[in-house]
Amino acid sequence: MSLIFAAPDRSSIPLTLLSSEGLEGWLANQPVQVQAWVKASGFTAAFGASLALASADGTIAGALVGTGTKDARARNRFALGAARSNLPVQTYYLLSDLSGDALHAELLGWLLSDYQFDRYRAQGGPFAELTCPDGIDSGALEAIAAGEMLTRDLINTPASDMGPPNLERAARNLADRYDAKITVIEGEALLEQNFPMIHAVGRAASRAPRLIDMRWGDTGPTLTLVGKGVCFDTGGLNIKPASSMGLMKKDMGGAAAVLGLAKMIMSHGMPLQLRVLVPAVENSISADAFRPQDILRSRKGLTVEINNTDAEGRLVLADALALADEEKPDVIISMATLTGAARVAVGPDLAPYYAQSDSSAAALESAARRVQDPVWRMPFWDPYETMIEPGIADLDNAPKGGFAGSITAALFLRRFVTETPNYMHFDIYGWQPSAAPARPKGGVGQGTRALLAALPEMLDL
């Protein structure tokens, strides 16, 4: 599994991409036997449908793939990816009227459809291959696919093999690949260097908590990515029920997302100064676990009353965000699998985000549409600030009442970014609950491709 295009000098046959509206026009220009075969097969160019075409000697002469009707295209994405596993295993070249962003999206979907998590069990395949069309930067698309593959692999790996030390190793491997610098603050050193909330959340685990700090690039605008790295979340002393704990290996999805995005940025050689901060912990249960009603002092100096130990992600992010804010970068972006409230609000497919800068939000929205990586803006709603103020401390990590859970979490995080006006926070799900085109069930990146496409405008590159 490499998620790359076939070599351009490979012998290949045509793969024709057709909309339902364009099928009749295409058929009118085909030989009678092709017209008869397509009609007899019932091929209507429905979204993701495919049909092999035979030559006179019975070999595969080519294939058709449908993108569906206008309504179907509005409801789905990655038609080529949807069809790939059903195509005869051949090497193809693409024939299509698509261009620009639409073509790029289909080609990326093709690459991503090759993804399989095969660390513990051999998966199916091989699949059909495709040469990259002329005029398309294959390396750029392959770099995006590789970044997404890293994110998916990290999320899909269970906590037995993806604890804080393993997440650190993944970050070090990435740093080695791109000549980035990396430092790690671990265990009791977190207290010595003033990261008390990262330490408090992770101290009960047998694998020590840590803060991973990676830097790349020497010139250009400054961008800091902060990713929640809770490698497994039991809920702590406010323990989760089994039904809620079943997917908690994905609670480091924010860390996986920012590492995948960092890989994309570095692969593209973007002219910026990148910093990636990942607080990597396990929220475990032991005699040393932090407790409900504890009051923690943060790196920022703000005190936090713990009203639920299962609201730990915002605590580790807060210390990391405070560190990021001290440098006053041009943009800070945090990504986290933070609240169930976000899933209730927008479901698993949309990546809700919060933005202080309207211009950055506009750039992101435009980019998300272009690259078919859907996002949805949520409000930093100032009137809810009182909900995160318990009175006994500066902040409450789990406001009572059950209202506006994602918004209050975002407001909590914003309290730790006071020197950087351009702050953006993503409350992602990081999981594909059922298979979809180019997105098998399991870990998935959200918002990262949109951010990659938006960064040139956000940072004036």
C-alpha positions in Angstrom: 0.0 0.0 0.0 1.8 3.1 -1.2 -1.0 5.4 -2.5 0.8 6.5 -5.6 0.1 6.7 -9.3 1.3 4.1 -11.8 4.5 4.9 -13.6 3.7 7.1 -16.7 5.5 4.7 -19.1 3.3 1.7 -18.1 1.1 0.2 -20.8 -2.4 1.4 -20.0 -6.0 1.3 -21.3 -8.7 4.0 -21.1 -10.8 4.7 -18.0 -13.6 7.0 -19.0 -15.4 9.1 -16.3 -19.0 10.0 -17.2 -21.9 11.8 -15.6 -25.4 10.4 -16.0 -26.2 13.5 -18.1 -23.2 13.0 -20.4 -23.7 9.3 -21.0 -25.9 9.6 -24.1 -23.6 12.1 -25.8 -20.7 9.8 -25.2 -22.5 6.7 -26.5 -23.5 8.5 -29.7 -19.8 8.6 -30.7 -19.1 5.0 -29.9 -19.2 1.9 -32.2 -22.6 0.1 -32.4 -21.3 -2.9 -30.4 -20.2 -0.6 -27.5 -23.5 1.1 -27.5 -25.3 -2.2 -27.4 -23.1 -3.6 -24.6 -23.5 -0.5 -22.4 -27.3 -0.5 -22.8 -27.6 -4.3 -22.3 -25.5 -4.0 -19.1 -27.9 -1.4 -17.7 -25.0 1.0 -17.1 -26.5 4.5 -16.4 -23.3 6.2 -15.1 -24.7 6.1 -11.6 -22.3 7.4 -8.9 -19.5 5.0 -8.5 -20.8 2.4 -11.0 -18.3 0.8 -13.3 -18.4 -1.3 -16.5 -15.6 -3.1 -18.2 -15.4 -2.9 -22.0 -14.1 -5.8 -24.0 -12.1 -5.8 -27.2 -12.8 -8.1 -30.2 -10.4 -10.8 -28.8 -12.1 -10.8 -25.4 -9.5 -8.9 -23.5 -10.3 -5.8 -21.4 -10.2 -2.7 -23.7 -11.1 -0.1 -21.1 -13.7 0.7 -18.5 -16.4 3.3 -17.6 -17.0 4.9 -14.3 -20.1 7.0 -13.5 -20.2 10.2 -11.4 -24.0 10.1 -11.3 -26.6 12.8 -11.6 -26.2 16.4 -10.3 -28.1 15.5 -7.1 -25.9 12.4 -6.6 -22.7 14.4 -7.0 -24.0 16.9 -4.4 -24.5 14.0 -1.9 -21.4 12.1 -2.6 -17.7 12.5 -3.4 -14.9 10.4 -4.8 -16.7 8.5 -7.6 -13.4 7.1 -8.9 -12.5 5.9 -5.5 -15.9 4.3 -5.1 -15.4 2.3 -8.3 -11.8 1.3 -8.0 -12.2 -2.0 -6.1 -14.7 -3.2 -8.7 -12.6 -2.5 -11.8 -10.6 -5.2 -13.5 -7.1 -5.2 -12.2 -5.4 -3.3 -15.1 -3.4 -0.1 -15.5 -5.6 2.7 -16.8 -5.3 6.3 -18.1 -8.1 8.7 -17.5 -10.5 10.2 -20.0 -12.7 12.9 -18.5 -14.1 16.3 -19.1 -13.2 17.3 -15.6 -10.6 19.9 -14.9 -9.2 21.9 -12.0 -10.4 21.2 -8.5 -13.0 18.6 -9.6 -10.3 16.6 -11.3 -7.9 16.9 -8.4 -10.6 15.6 -6.0 -11.3 12.6 -8.1 -7.6 11.7 -8.5 -7.1 12.1 -4.8 -10.1 9.9 -4.1 -8.5 7.3 -6.4 -5.3 7.3 -4.3 -7.1 7.2 -1.0 -9.2 4.3 -2.1 -6.0 2.2 -1.9 -5.7 2.7 1.9 -6.0 -0.4 4.0 -5.0 -0.8 7.6 -2.9 -4.0 7.4 -0.7 -3.9 10.4 -2.3 -6.9 12.1 -3.9 -8.7 9.2 -3.4 -8.9 5.5 -6.2 -7.1 3.6 -7.6 -7.5 0.1 -6.2 -6.3 -3.2 -4.4 -5.7 -5.5 -6.5 -2.9 -7.0 -6.5 -1.4 -10.5 -3.9 1.3 -11.1 -4.0 4.7 -12.8 -1.4 6.8 -14.5 -1.5 10.5 -13.5 -3.0 12.7 -16.3 -0.7 15.2 -18.0 -0.6 18.6 -16.4 -1.3 17.3 -12.9 1.2 17.5 -10.1 1.3 13.8 -9.1 3.8 14.5 -6.3 1.5 17.0 -4.6 -1.5 14.7 -4.7 0.7 11.7 -3.5 2.0 13.9 -0.6 -1.6 14.7 0.5 -2.5 11.0 0.4 0.6 10.1 2.4 -0.3 12.6 5.1 -3.8 11.2 5.3 -2.4 7.7 5.4 -0.3 8.7 8.4 -3.3 10.1 10.2 -5.4 7.0 9.6 -2.6 4.6 10.6 -2.1 6.5 13.9 -5.8 6.5 14.8 -6.4 2.9 13.8 -3.5 1.5 15.9 -4.8 0.4 19.3 -3.5 1.9 22.5 -1.5 -1.3 23.2 0.8 -0.1 20.4 0.0 3.6 20.4 0.6 4.9 23.8 2.5 8.2 24.5 6.0 6.6 23.8 4.7 5.3 20.5 3.2 8.6 19.5 6.5 10.2 20.3 8.2 7.7 18.1 5.9 8.5 15.2 6.6 12.2 15.6 10.4 11.5 15.8 10.2 9.4 12.6 8.4 12.3 10.9 11.0 14.8 12.1 13.8 12.6 10.9 12.2 12.3 7.5 12.0 16.1 7.0 15.0 17.3 9.0 12.8 18.9 11.6 13.9 19.5 15.2 12.1 17.8 18.0 12.2 17.9 21.8 10.2 16.0 24.4 9.4 16.9 28.0 8.4 13.8 29.9 7.1 12.7 33.3 8.2 14.8 36.3 10.0 17.2 34.0 6.6 18.5 33.0 6.2 19.8 36.6 9.7 21.3 36.6 9.0 23.1 33.3 5.5 24.3 34.2 3.1 22.0 32.4 1.0 21.0 35.5 -2.2 20.0 33.7 -0.6 17.7 31.2 1.2 16.0 34.1 -2.0 15.8 36.2 -4.0 14.1 33.5 -1.3 11.6 32.5 0.3 10.8 35.9 -1.9 7.8 36.7 -0.8 5.8 33.6 2.1 3.4 33.6 3.4 5.1 30.5 4.6 8.6 31.4 2.9 11.7 30.0 4.9 14.0 27.7 4.8 17.1 25.6 6.2 16.6 22.0 7.5 19.8 20.4 8.6 19.7 16.7 9.8 22.6 14.6 10.5 22.9 10.9 11.4 25.8 8.6 13.5 28.9 9.2 11.8 31.6 7.3 8.3 32.8 6.5 5.2 33.3 8.6 4.8 31.3 11.7 2.2 28.5 12.2 1.7 26.4 15.3 -0.4 23.3 15.3 -1.6 21.8 18.6 -3.1 18.3 18.6 -4.8 16.4 21.5 -2.8 13.2 22.1 -4.9 11.3 24.6 -3.8 7.8 23.5 -6.6 6.2 25.5 -9.3 7.7 27.6 -11.0 5.6 30.3 -12.7 8.8 31.6 -10.5 8.7 34.7 -12.3 8.4 38.0 -15.5 9.5 36.2 -15.1 6.3 34.3 -16.8 5.9 31.0 -19.3 3.0 30.4 -18.1 0.2 28.1 -20.2 1.6 25.2 -18.4 4.9 25.4 -14.9 3.5 25.9 -15.0 1.2 22.8 -13.5 3.8 20.4 -11.2 5.6 22.8 -8.1 4.5 20.9 -9.1 7.3 18.6 -8.9 10.0 21.3 -5.5 11.0 20.0 -7.1 11.8 16.6 -6.2 15.5 17.0 -2.5 14.6 17.3 -2.8 12.2 14.4 -4.5 15.0 12.3 -1.8 17.6 13.0 1.0 15.2 12.3 -0.6 14.2 9.1 -1.1 17.9 8.2 2.5 18.6 9.2 3.6 15.9 6.8 1.6 17.5 4.0 3.1 20.9 4.7 6.7 19.7 4.8 6.3 17.5 1.8 5.0 20.5 -0.2 7.9 22.6 1.1 5.6 25.4 2.1 7.6 28.6 2.9 6.6 28.9 6.5 7.9 28.2 10.0 6.0 25.3 11.5 5.7 24.2 15.1 3.7 21.1 16.2 2.8 20.6 19.8 1.3 17.3 21.0 0.5 16.7 24.7 0.6 12.9 24.8 -1.1 11.2 27.7 -3.3 8.3 28.8 -6.3 9.2 31.0 -6.0 6.2 33.3 -7.2 5.1 36.8 -5.0 4.6 39.8 -4.4 5.8 43.3 -2.6 8.8 41.8 -5.4 9.8 39.4 -6.6 13.4 39.5 -10.0 13.7 41.1 -13.4 15.5 40.7 -13.3 18.8 42.6 -9.5 19.0 42.4 -8.4 22.5 41.4 -5.4 22.5 39.0 -3.2 25.5 38.3 -2.3 25.8 34.6 0.8 27.0 32.8 -1.1 30.2 32.1 -1.7 30.8 35.8 -5.4 30.2 35.5 -7.0 27.8 38.0 -9.3 25.1 36.8 -11.9 23.2 38.9 -12.3 19.6 37.8 -15.9 18.7 37.7 -15.5 15.7 35.5 -12.2 13.8 34.9 -13.6 12.7 31.5 -13.2 16.3 30.3 -9.4 15.9 30.2 -8.6 16.8 26.6 -9.1 20.5 27.1 -6.7 20.4 30.1 -3.8 19.0 28.2 -4.5 21.2 25.3 -4.7 24.3 27.6 -1.1 23.9 28.7 0.1 23.3 25.2 -1.8 26.3 23.9 -0.4 28.5 26.6 3.1 27.5 25.4 2.2 28.1 21.8 0.7 31.5 22.6 3.9 32.7 24.3 5.7 32.9 20.9 2.8 34.9 19.4 2.8 33.0 16.1 0.8 34.3 13.1 -1.7 31.5 13.4 -2.5 28.8 16.1 -4.6 25.9 15.1 -5.7 23.2 17.6 -7.3 19.9 16.6 -9.0 17.5 19.0 -11.6 14.8 19.3 -12.9 16.9 22.1 -16.7 16.6 22.6 -19.6 14.3 21.9 -21.7 17.5 21.6 -20.0 18.3 18.3 -21.0 14.9 16.9 -24.6 15.4 18.0 -24.6 18.8 16.3 -23.1 18.0 12.9 -22.6 14.2 12.7 -19.4 12.3 11.8 -18.8 13.7 8.3 -18.5 17.4 9.1 -15.5 18.9 10.9 -16.8 21.7 13.1 -14.4 24.5 13.8 -14.1 27.9 15.6 -12.2 30.9 14.2 -11.4 34.3 15.7 -10.5 35.6 12.2 -13.3 36.0 9.7 -10.8 36.2 6.8 -9.2 32.9 7.8 -12.6 31.3 8.2 -13.5 32.5 4.7 -10.3 31.1 3.2 -11.0 27.8 4.9 -14.6 27.6 3.7 -13.5 28.3 0.1 -10.7 25.7 0.3 -12.9 23.1 1.9 -15.4 23.3 -1.0 -12.6 23.1 -3.6 -10.9 20.0 -2.1 -14.1 18.3 -0.9 -13.1 18.2 2.8 -16.2 19.5 4.5 -16.1 21.8 7.5 -18.7 23.8 9.4 -18.1 27.0 11.4 -19.3 27.2 15.0 -19.4 30.4 17.1 -17.1 31.5 19.9 -20.3 32.7 21.7 -19.2 35.2 24.3 -22.5 35.2 26.3 -21.7 31.6 27.3 -18.4 32.6 29.0 -20.2 32.6 32.4 -20.9 28.9 31.9 -17.2 28.0 32.3 -16.7 30.2 35.4 -17.4 28.1 38.5 -16.7 30.8 41.1 -14.3 28.8 43.2 -11.7 28.8 40.5 -11.1 30.7 37.3 -12.5 28.0 35.0 -14.7 24.9 35.1 -13.6 22.0 32.9 -17.1 20.5 32.7 -20.0 23.0 33.0 -23.2 21.5 34.3 -26.4 21.6 32.4 -25.5 19.8 29.2 -26.0 22.8 26.9 -23.5 24.0 24.2 -20.8 21.4 25.1 -18.7 22.0 22.1 -18.9 25.8 22.3 -18.0 25.9 26.0 -15.0 23.7 25.4 -13.9 26.0 22.6 -14.3 29.0 24.9 -12.3 27.2 27.6 -9.4 26.7 25.1 -9.6 30.3 23.9 -8.9 31.5 27.5 -5.3 30.2 27.0 -4.7 32.0 23.7 -4.5 35.7 24.6 -1.5 37.0 22.6 -2.3 35.4 19.2 -5.4 37.0 17.5 -5.7 34.4 14.7 -6.7 31.2 16.6 -8.7 28.4 15.1 -9.9 25.3 16.9 -11.3 22.0 15.3 -13.6 19.7 17.3 -13.2 16.7 15.0 -14.5 13.1 15.2 -11.6 11.4 13.5 -13.5 8.3 12.7 -15.5 6.9 9.7 -18.3 4.9 11.3 -19.1 3.0 8.0 -17.3 2.6 4.8 -17.6 5.3 2.2 -15.8 6.1 -1.1 -12.1 6.4 -0.4 -12.8 6.3 3.3 -13.0 2.8 4.8 -14.4 2.3 8.3 -11.9 3.5 10.8 -9.6 6.4 11.4 -9.9 9.4 9.1 -8.5 12.9 8.7 -10.9 15.8 8.9 -10.2 19.4 8.0 -6.5 18.8 7.2 -6.8 19.0 3.4 -8.9 22.1 3.7 -6.4 23.7 5.9 -3.5 22.8 3.6 -5.3 24.5 0.7 -6.3 27.5 2.8 -2.9 28.2 4.4 -1.5 30.2 1.5 -4.3 32.7 1.9 -4.4 32.6 5.7 -0.7 33.2 5.9 -0.2 35.3 2.8 2.3 32.9 1.3 
